[in-house]
Amino acid sequence: MNLSRIKDAFLFHFFCPLFPFIFFASSLLALPKTHQVKVGTATLSENGKHLHIVTGDKTIIHWKDFSINPGEIVRFIQPGKESAVLNRVTGGSPSKIFGTLKANGSLYLINKHGVIIGKEGLVEVGNFLASTLDVRNSDFLNGKELLFNGKTQQEITNLGTIHAWDGTVTLLGFTVVNSGHIEADRVQMGAGHSILLKPDGEGIYIKTSSGEKGEVGISHTGTIHALETQLKADGNLYALAIKDDGIIDAGSFINRSGRVYLVGDGGTTEVGGFINAPKG
């Protein structure tokens, strides 16, 4: 009998049952991978399920993949609350935030293939922006108006919890879905192909476009607790620009009354949820 064949057969039967376990173990390791610092500085330190990223005041990082599994924590440590880091995903997979993402400043996450914050996902930041539309590096570094553009049809989906203490949460994409909980000073959701983000709390402006229509631009069935909430969609691109069946609370702030804006820009807006907005 050929000893080489016996050896090969033994190795095959020994290791084959282990392949699923090897694949499963590797799939559990979903901390952000393969980065390239394009602007500024970033130092990464990984310890088990924890990843600490120390950045400069204005930093741009490209990632092949940016996802966080349950039980994992990614923390950005920035010089101050005015600091900002732009994370751009260059790979072909959506970002799945199923663990915890933290930052003491502003955190931007751009992925044209989509961003999903899972039911157990937690984002705790100074300011948070997730977008399937891209922005120019120069605009980000200048800190003024930000024009987001893109023809992607992918979604920004929040099923979990987003907290921005005294800050702003901004979700931009062709489709934006919130079935989770968002708490911030200001919440902005924009659906379309071209969206202008104004500085100093001026809000978002939708630039109308033409193209194949989607079903719903913004779908809100969760809860939003914010002093000001803006839901705006390009009415030309959807059968239903905004569908609001959730809770928007802008009236539970001590000595501060809030506002809510639902703007379909020529499209249809359907409101079936609860809105508490003392200032309209």
Secondary structure, DSSP 8 states (H G I E B T S, - for coil): --HHHHHHHHHHHHHGGGHHHHHHHHHH--S-EEEEEEES-EEEEEETTEEEEEE-SEEEEEEEE--B-TT-EEEEE-SSTT-EEEEEE-SSS-EEE-SEEEESSEEEEE-TT-EEE-TT-EEEESEEEEESSB--HHHHHHTS-EEEE-----EEEE-SEEEEEEEEEEEEESEEEE-SEEEEEEEEEEESSEEEEETTTTEEEE----SS-EEEEEEE-SEEEEEEEEEEE-GGGEEEEEEE-SEEE-S-BTTB--EEEEE-TTS-EEE-SEEE-TT-
